Every structure is written in structure tokens, then in C-alpha cells.
Amino acid sequence: MSRGLGDVYKRQKHILSIGILCLLAACSPKENQKTFVYEGNPLVRNNFTADPAALVHGDRLYLYVGHDEYYAGQDTASGGREFNITEWLCYSTTDMKNWTEHGAVLSPADFKWAVGEAWASQVIERDGKFYYYTTVQAGEPCVGKAIGVAVSDSPTGPFTDAIGRPLVTDDMTSNGARGWWNDIDPTVLVEEDGQAWLCWGNGTCFLARLKPNMTELDGDIAVVDLPEYVEGPWLHVRNGIYYLTYASMGEGRENIAYATASGMEGPWTYRGELTGMAENSFTIHPAIVEFKGKWYLFYHNAALTLDGRAGAIGRRSVCVDELHYNEDGTMQYVEQTKGN
């Protein structure tokens, strides 16, 4: 009698254990992650996305983007208010074909000193930590756009404010024609010898060393003189050549241009345009990365129509095309492709 009840108890316990395991599996974030297949540009089609930044870590490429969101009155707004990015999203892939959506990984609300507005960003890894450099609107006493930095132990977060204050504020840089929009669009490069560099700016291209802790500037802020420079710099190195790619002013709208140097301190030599203007978009923003033996250029246009709303200056769509180099190290002009 007791042995029979014991058998029943064991069976019930086994069933309960299986049920708990199934419930945990059902609640697993991996099970709930959305996936999609790349079908041509735009790459991401379930959200308006902008200002791409790519990071390769291990066997996976991570793509960070600003989430352009519609609001009533957006189409008549001006002066930067056309843009409404309230969070940064992350996507990843192991083969450039099949993509996983990781959702929002950071928002301006994660910086207590910020008062809104999320603009361009870049994530970089160093010593097992992932540093998220981004643009936000700073509150008093730091008026204007500012560069913040968040940190995480994982490329998909959670990210938290690394220093509790801005890394770069408006009073640290000279105000040119574009005034309080100066301090936006950070890009970071860590050289082989461990020296890290931060580059950013709208209207003026600023450059500074970072200390090994990645959260403090190390020395003076320099200015890089680049033809028709507007915003959105991106740094990378290939075969000993340093590349500074940026959004430049074309015929009424931005295109992508670039310069090269033998080291971060220059001199920088202008190499011309890398792309033409983006479809239906005043802005364009480059990100360049090598992944599994191929080089890619990420950028955005405004060709996507989503939920009945067409693309616009503040409703953009991230794209990607393969990038090729000439024997002398110059980059070949990239024709922007369009999918189905």
C-alpha cells in the first residue's frame, strides 16, 4: 500500500517537474525573441530605424539602431523636432540573412541627467565590458546635446549609466554655426596598442583620446578639418589604413564621404564620396564593419512605408550593402540597393 502511494507520488513529482521546466522554457527570453529573414533593403521592416552602429563579437554581428517613432504633428515639425527616438533597439545575426530582434536595450530615461531625445550611438567592447556611447539632450546645468556612456556585461544589455553624468557637454566644445547641436553622433575606435579614441560632432568634427577606463577624456579636444563635413562620423582601420567616414553635404541632402590617414592624429586625406544621397531622406549615417571575411556598409534611407505611414525625415529605415576596397586601400563607391 505504501509502496503504491510512493509510486504515485514519484509520478506526480515527475510530472510537476516536467511542467515547471516547460513553463520556464515558455518564459525564456530566447523563446520570445522575434526573428526575420533579410529580403533586401530596407533591412528592418517592422520598425522605423535610423543611425545604425555595428559590433562584431564572437560569432555574431550586433546592430544597434535608433527607433524612429511617429507622433501627431511630426510631419509639420522642424528644427530637429521631426526626430522622435525614445529608445535604442538591437538586432543580431550569424549569417547576415537570419536576424534576431533583441528589443530595446537603452533609453534616454536610463540617464538621470537627460531630459529626452535619443540620437546616434555606437557600442564597443573592451576587456569584457560593452560601452554604449550615445547622444541625448542634457538637462540643467548642461544645456544642449551631450554624449553619454552606458556599460554592460553583455552586448544586449541591460546597459546602465557608467558615470552618472555626461562624458561631453556643450561647454567643452566651441560653438560653430550649428550651436547646441555640436555634440552628437559619437564613434569610438580602440587601436591595437590599446589607445581609445572618441570622435563626434555636428558641423565640426571633434576628436579626443579616451582613458583606459573608457569613461574619461584624456587630453585636449582636437578638430579634424574635413570637406563638407556635417555629422555622423565612423572610425575603422583596415590593413594599417585609418578611415574616417562621415555624412557630408551633397546637392541639398547628405551623402557619405570619407578620409584616410596613417594614424589617428592625421593628417587626414579626403578621398571623396562613398555613396550618393539616401532615398527620400535628408540624413544618412554610416557604419562600417568586417564580418566573416566580408566588409559591410550600414546606413539609413527613408524608403519604408509602415502601418500606412510613408518614410520621412524622422521615419527612416536602416539598410546594408557589401563594401569593397581597391588595391590602394581606397573604398569603392557603394550603389545603394533596394529589395522587394
C-alpha positions as CSV (number, residue, x, y, z in Angstrom):
1,M,0.0,0.0,0.0
2,S,2.7,2.5,1.0
3,R,4.8,1.5,-2.0
4,G,1.9,2.1,-4.3
5,L,1.3,5.6,-2.9
6,G,5.1,6.2,-3.1
7,D,5.0,5.3,-6.8
8,V,2.1,7.7,-7.4
9,Y,3.9,10.4,-5.5
10,K,7.0,9.9,-7.6
11,R,5.0,10.0,-10.8
12,Q,3.2,13.2,-9.7
13,K,6.5,14.8,-8.7
14,H,8.0,13.9,-12.1
15,I,5.0,15.3,-14.0
16,L,5.2,18.5,-11.8
17,S,9.0,18.9,-12.6
18,I,8.3,18.5,-16.3
19,G,5.5,21.1,-16.1
20,I,7.9,23.6,-14.3
21,L,10.6,23.0,-17.0
22,C,8.1,23.6,-19.8
23,L,6.8,26.8,-18.1
24,L,10.4,28.1,-17.7
25,A,11.1,27.3,-21.3
26,A,7.9,29.1,-22.4
27,C,9.0,32.1,-20.4
28,S,12.6,32.1,-21.7
29,P,13.6,35.3,-23.4
30,K,15.1,33.3,-26.3
31,E,11.7,31.7,-27.0
32,N,10.0,35.1,-27.1
33,Q,12.6,36.7,-29.4
34,K,11.3,37.6,-32.8
35,T,13.3,36.6,-35.9
36,F,13.2,37.7,-39.5
37,V,15.0,36.9,-42.8
38,Y,16.8,39.7,-44.7
39,E,14.9,40.2,-48.0
40,G,16.8,43.2,-49.3
41,N,16.8,46.8,-48.3
42,P,15.5,48.2,-46.0
43,L,16.9,45.6,-43.7
44,V,14.5,46.2,-40.7
45,R,10.8,46.4,-41.8
46,N,8.8,46.1,-38.6
47,N,10.1,49.4,-37.2
48,F,11.3,52.8,-38.5
49,T,15.0,52.7,-37.6
50,A,18.0,55.1,-38.1
51,D,21.7,55.8,-37.3
52,P,23.0,52.2,-37.5
53,A,26.0,51.0,-35.5
54,A,27.5,47.6,-35.9
55,L,29.6,45.5,-33.5
56,V,31.1,42.1,-34.1
57,H,31.5,39.9,-31.0
58,G,32.3,36.2,-31.3
59,D,30.3,34.6,-34.0
60,R,27.6,37.3,-34.1
61,L,27.1,40.7,-35.6
62,Y,25.1,43.1,-33.4
63,L,23.3,46.0,-35.0
64,Y,22.2,49.0,-32.8
65,V,19.7,51.5,-34.2
66,G,17.6,54.4,-33.0
67,H,13.9,53.7,-33.1
68,D,12.2,56.4,-35.1
69,E,8.6,56.7,-33.8
70,Y,5.7,58.6,-35.3
71,Y,3.8,61.2,-33.2
72,A,1.0,63.5,-34.1
73,G,2.3,66.7,-35.6
74,Q,5.6,65.2,-36.7
75,D,5.2,66.0,-40.4
76,T,4.9,69.7,-39.7
77,A,7.7,69.9,-37.1
78,S,11.1,71.4,-37.8
79,G,14.3,72.4,-36.0
80,G,15.1,68.8,-35.1
81,R,11.7,68.1,-33.6
82,E,10.9,65.9,-36.6
83,F,13.0,63.2,-34.9
84,N,11.4,61.2,-32.2
85,I,13.7,58.5,-30.9
86,T,12.8,57.3,-27.4
87,E,14.9,54.1,-27.3
88,W,17.7,52.2,-29.0
89,L,17.0,48.8,-30.4
90,C,19.3,45.8,-31.0
91,Y,19.3,43.1,-33.7
92,S,21.8,40.4,-34.4
93,T,22.8,37.8,-36.9
94,T,25.3,35.0,-37.5
95,D,25.0,34.9,-41.3
96,M,23.6,38.3,-42.5
97,K,20.5,36.5,-43.6
98,N,18.7,35.4,-40.4
99,W,18.2,38.1,-37.8
100,T,17.1,38.1,-34.2
101,E,15.4,41.1,-32.6
102,H,16.5,41.8,-29.0
103,G,14.2,44.8,-28.4
104,A,15.0,48.0,-26.7
105,V,18.4,47.9,-24.9
106,L,18.8,51.5,-23.8
107,S,16.7,54.7,-23.5
108,P,17.4,58.3,-22.6
109,A,15.5,57.7,-19.3
110,D,18.4,55.4,-18.3
111,F,20.4,58.6,-17.9
112,K,19.0,60.6,-14.9
113,W,20.7,63.8,-16.1
114,A,19.0,63.6,-19.5
115,V,15.7,65.2,-20.5
116,G,14.9,63.2,-23.6
117,E,15.9,62.8,-27.3
118,A,18.0,59.8,-28.3
119,W,20.2,60.3,-31.3
120,A,23.1,58.3,-32.9
121,S,25.2,55.9,-30.9
122,Q,27.9,53.2,-31.1
123,V,28.7,50.2,-28.9
124,I,32.2,48.9,-28.5
125,E,33.7,46.1,-26.4
126,R,36.8,46.4,-24.2
127,D,38.1,43.9,-21.6
128,G,34.7,42.1,-21.5
129,K,32.7,45.2,-21.0
130,F,30.4,46.8,-23.6
131,Y,30.3,50.6,-23.7
132,Y,27.4,52.4,-25.3
133,Y,28.3,55.9,-26.4
134,T,25.2,57.9,-27.4
135,T,23.6,61.3,-27.9
136,V,21.0,62.6,-25.5
137,Q,19.6,66.0,-24.6
138,A,21.1,67.1,-21.3
139,G,19.2,68.9,-18.6
140,E,20.4,71.7,-16.4
141,P,23.1,72.7,-15.8
142,C,24.3,71.1,-19.1
143,V,22.2,72.7,-21.8
144,G,22.1,71.2,-25.3
145,K,23.1,67.9,-26.8
146,A,25.6,65.8,-24.9
147,I,27.5,62.5,-25.2
148,G,26.6,59.9,-22.6
149,V,28.2,56.5,-22.0
150,A,26.5,53.4,-20.6
151,V,28.0,50.0,-19.8
152,S,27.0,46.3,-19.7
153,D,28.5,42.9,-19.3
154,S,26.5,41.8,-22.4
155,P,26.1,43.2,-25.9
156,T,22.4,43.1,-25.4
157,G,22.4,44.8,-22.0
158,P,21.0,45.7,-19.7
159,F,23.1,48.9,-20.0
160,T,23.4,51.4,-17.1
161,D,24.8,54.9,-17.0
162,A,28.6,54.4,-16.5
163,I,29.4,57.7,-14.8
164,G,26.2,59.4,-13.7
165,R,26.9,62.5,-15.8
166,P,27.6,63.4,-19.5
167,L,31.0,62.5,-20.9
168,V,31.0,65.5,-23.3
169,T,28.9,68.7,-22.8
170,D,28.3,71.8,-24.8
171,D,30.7,73.9,-22.7
172,M,33.6,71.6,-23.6
173,T,33.5,72.4,-27.4
174,S,33.4,75.6,-29.4
175,N,30.0,76.6,-30.8
176,G,30.1,76.9,-34.6
177,A,27.3,77.7,-36.9
178,R,25.2,74.8,-35.6
179,G,25.4,75.8,-32.0
180,W,23.9,73.5,-29.5
181,W,23.8,70.6,-32.0
182,N,27.6,70.3,-31.8
183,D,28.0,67.3,-29.5
184,I,26.2,64.5,-31.2
185,D,27.0,61.2,-33.1
186,P,29.8,59.6,-31.1
187,T,32.1,56.9,-32.7
188,V,34.9,55.1,-30.9
189,L,38.0,53.2,-32.0
190,V,40.4,51.2,-29.9
191,E,43.8,50.8,-31.5
192,E,45.9,47.6,-31.3
193,D,48.1,49.3,-28.7
194,G,45.0,49.9,-26.5
195,Q,44.6,53.6,-27.1
196,A,41.0,54.5,-27.5
197,W,39.6,57.5,-29.4
198,L,36.3,59.3,-29.4
199,C,35.1,61.2,-32.5
200,W,31.9,63.2,-32.7
201,G,30.2,66.4,-33.8
202,N,27.7,68.2,-36.0
203,G,29.1,70.9,-38.2
204,T,32.5,70.4,-36.6
205,C,34.3,67.1,-36.3
206,F,35.8,66.7,-32.8
207,L,38.5,64.1,-31.8
208,A,39.9,63.2,-28.4
209,R,41.7,60.4,-26.6
210,L,39.9,58.3,-24.1
211,K,41.5,57.0,-20.9
212,P,41.7,53.2,-20.5
213,N,38.6,53.3,-18.3
214,M,36.7,54.4,-21.4
215,T,34.7,56.9,-19.4
216,E,37.0,59.9,-19.3
217,L,38.6,62.1,-22.0
218,D,42.4,62.1,-21.9
219,G,43.8,65.4,-23.0
220,D,42.6,68.2,-25.3
221,I,39.8,68.0,-27.8
222,A,41.1,68.4,-31.4
223,V,39.2,69.5,-34.5
224,V,39.5,67.5,-37.8
225,D,39.1,69.6,-40.9
226,L,37.1,67.6,-43.4
227,P,35.4,68.9,-46.6
228,E,31.7,69.3,-46.4
229,Y,31.6,67.6,-43.0
230,V,28.1,67.6,-41.5
231,E,27.7,64.8,-38.9
232,G,27.7,61.1,-38.3
233,P,31.4,60.1,-38.2
234,W,32.5,56.5,-38.1
235,L,36.1,55.2,-37.5
236,H,37.6,52.0,-38.6
237,V,41.0,50.5,-39.5
238,R,41.9,48.1,-42.3
239,N,45.5,47.0,-43.2
240,G,47.1,49.8,-41.4
241,I,44.9,52.5,-43.0
242,Y,42.6,54.6,-40.8
243,Y,39.3,55.6,-42.2
244,L,37.0,58.5,-41.0
245,T,33.7,58.1,-42.8
246,Y,31.0,60.7,-42.3
247,A,27.8,62.4,-43.6
248,S,28.7,65.2,-45.9
249,M,26.6,67.8,-47.7
250,G,25.6,66.8,-51.2
251,E,23.3,68.6,-53.5
252,G,20.8,69.7,-50.9
253,R,20.9,66.5,-48.9
254,E,23.6,64.4,-47.2
255,N,25.7,61.7,-48.8
256,I,28.6,59.7,-47.3
257,A,32.2,60.7,-47.8
258,Y,35.5,59.7,-46.2
259,A,39.1,60.5,-45.5
260,T,42.1,58.3,-44.7
261,A,45.2,58.6,-42.6
262,S,48.2,56.6,-41.4
263,G,47.3,57.3,-37.8
264,M,44.6,58.9,-35.7
265,E,46.4,62.2,-35.4
266,G,46.4,62.6,-39.2
267,P,46.9,64.3,-41.4
268,W,43.6,63.2,-43.0
269,T,43.3,63.0,-46.7
270,Y,39.9,63.4,-48.3
271,R,39.1,60.5,-50.6
272,G,35.7,61.6,-52.0
273,E,32.1,60.3,-51.8
274,L,31.4,56.7,-50.8
275,T,27.6,56.9,-51.6
276,G,25.1,59.2,-53.1
277,M,22.2,60.7,-51.2
278,A,19.8,58.3,-49.4
279,E,16.3,57.7,-50.9
280,N,13.7,60.1,-49.5
281,S,16.0,61.1,-46.6
282,F,17.9,64.3,-45.9
283,T,20.2,62.5,-43.4
284,I,22.4,59.4,-43.9
285,H,24.6,57.7,-41.3
286,P,27.4,55.3,-42.0
287,A,28.6,52.2,-40.0
288,I,31.4,50.0,-41.4
289,V,32.4,46.6,-40.1
290,E,34.1,43.4,-41.2
291,F,32.2,40.2,-40.5
292,K,33.3,36.7,-41.5
293,G,35.6,37.8,-44.2
294,K,33.4,40.5,-45.8
295,W,33.0,44.2,-45.3
296,Y,29.6,45.9,-44.9
297,L,28.3,49.4,-45.0
298,F,25.2,50.1,-42.9
299,Y,23.3,53.3,-43.5
300,H,19.7,54.6,-43.5
301,N,17.2,55.9,-46.0
302,A,13.5,56.7,-45.7
303,A,12.1,54.3,-48.2
304,L,10.0,52.2,-45.8
305,T,6.2,52.5,-45.5
306,L,4.9,51.1,-42.2
307,D,1.4,50.9,-40.9
308,G,0.3,53.2,-43.8
309,R,2.8,55.9,-43.0
310,A,5.5,56.6,-45.5
311,G,9.1,57.3,-44.7
312,A,10.1,60.8,-43.8
313,I,12.9,62.8,-42.3
314,G,12.0,61.4,-38.9
315,R,10.8,58.0,-40.1
316,R,13.9,56.3,-41.5
317,S,14.9,52.7,-42.4
318,V,18.3,51.0,-41.9
319,C,19.9,49.3,-44.9
320,V,23.1,47.4,-45.6
321,D,25.3,46.8,-48.7
322,E,28.6,45.0,-49.2
323,L,31.7,47.2,-49.2
324,H,34.7,46.6,-51.4
325,Y,38.3,48.1,-51.4
326,N,40.7,48.9,-54.2
327,E,44.3,47.6,-54.1
328,D,45.5,51.0,-52.8
329,G,43.1,50.8,-49.8
330,T,40.5,53.3,-51.1
331,M,36.9,52.2,-50.8
332,Q,34.8,51.5,-53.9
333,Y,31.7,53.6,-54.4
334,V,28.7,51.9,-53.0
335,E,25.5,51.7,-55.0
336,Q,22.5,51.7,-52.6
337,T,20.4,48.6,-53.4
338,K,16.7,48.1,-52.9
339,G,14.9,44.8,-52.1
340,N,11.4,43.6,-52.8
